[in-house]
């Protein structure tokens, strides 16, 4: 049973809502980051919503995904709650990782979300392992790895695909080709016309699809999932898409032209899907707009929640290092806070 | 060190760029390579303008492939080029760790000197920028633990340029870690001309007689702040900026310790197994009878580098450094 059946009208509306939720979440995260509210770095998924939502809709709720540094969209597509995600971006205790992971490391065991990942190309090996686990335990689960075009240059990505292909594992390798690996165009990083040709080297099916079209992504992943659960091994899918924002917020983007951005923006996955639903009589324009307003309200509430949430206690830095703590950590934790609430003391460190 | 009357007032990251520019101008075998180092000028702008000046062949934009970048640099170095690969963050170096340990460090010894591997692997390191884990950690001890590598960590614009030029000219591989917290924190006078600062030589930033405080990188500033504050309270600290952590300047460490009999090491790495432990061992081995107090380590803790809410508790600051020094002085 797919997570969102976009053959039905309810499913179509839900898919649209999810994409809008991602857009609104990342728009808000970008603004909050610019205002100095969110620490560290944020990498926005704006423009690529059709890939995340289309793929996760076609997966079953129990399936696994791995994500990237640009992972907010994958999280929402897989059903994670914006409120706890926003708290995580703020480094707050109520975040998915108790404020320890931040934007680039959101994970949720219950949702089958093995984690966003600050290291380019680090997700696919984990997906191969999750798929091996599902196969060994004879579970009807597949593992889908989202990764970028930049990651296709990383050795560990190829090691992961080779293992999954050789062992016929229920894995799906989904490249989001957003045309740039950080600040360098894809054609300057790869010798292939289509990255899906990579599949030939591993003798698995490979397809390049329109990542701006949620339906195309949904269908491709649904077929790949079918193959995986039938024991026919992994599939390599390249979804052509575009990053509307910089590699990271604050990126000056000297590497691309305004015309290119505008051309891709005219193919916005949310607007194009919304107009198709309006044309088909599934929704009216007014309904689309009120859905957008509803989503914006939900995200604004999530941001407010995160702003007001509690920060972790300093001693929590030492939690969850080992199942059973070690003497050094117990010692650090016991002495990590000064009586006056300032920085930790050195006494008997 | 050569000197010149012409100086510029540069930030630390500008001094990196100036050092690269100077050596690339002087030696056409010097090649800068890495992720977004060309047209984009590097994520921290350390290579700004080099691509325009030296072109595609000398400033190479690579795919995102750290293992491939460093592995390729090994072959380049073995056959006559002087690669200066940039790792975008030191936390992104681990895919290249195999190449660094298995080949960069060992090629000379393994080939009994027939091959050498002169390269400089540059990477921004360290915390204080509100990002967790890979983007902020200090894992210099990994590289100091591997014989065959030199590990350099400057703390001023002047030293940055001089040490970088030394590193590029060095016949052996150098891991050059740049404290990104102070990339733009202040400016300093940097000669326009070429000059070198020797690798393996510490510098005394403040002479004192009560206690020796050893530090490096971004921790040099809060350490100096602590020392100046303590001077007003009647404690005379000697502050030694190590500048190179492999090979360590053992003479400087031992002679300062023999003078004061007390030592504090300040760094932001996790405490266990860090370079502070090595300095502690050196003074124990070489100057035990001069010792007046236990060696104090003011450091990070044994956890992954935390996100911002906990960062202030993790990173040593002047107050913590002062406390560590006083504990040693009052022992």
Interface residues (C-beta under 8 A of the other chain):
Chain A: X39 X40 X41 X91 X92 X99 X100 X101 X102 X104 X105 X118 X119 X120 X121 X150 X151 X153 X154 X155 X156 X181 X182 X183 X184 X188 X189 X190 X254 X255 X311 X312 X314 X316 X317 X318 X321 X328 X329 X332 X336 X337 X342 X343 X344 X345 X346 X347 X349
Chain B: X35 X36 X38 X39 X40 X41 X43 X61 X62 X63 X64 X65 X67 X68 X88 X91 X92 X94 X95 X129 X130 X131 X132 X133 X134 X135 X271 X272 X296 X297 X298 X299 X301 X302 X303 X304 X306 X307 X308 X309 X310 X312 X313 X314 X317 X319 X320 X323 X324 X327
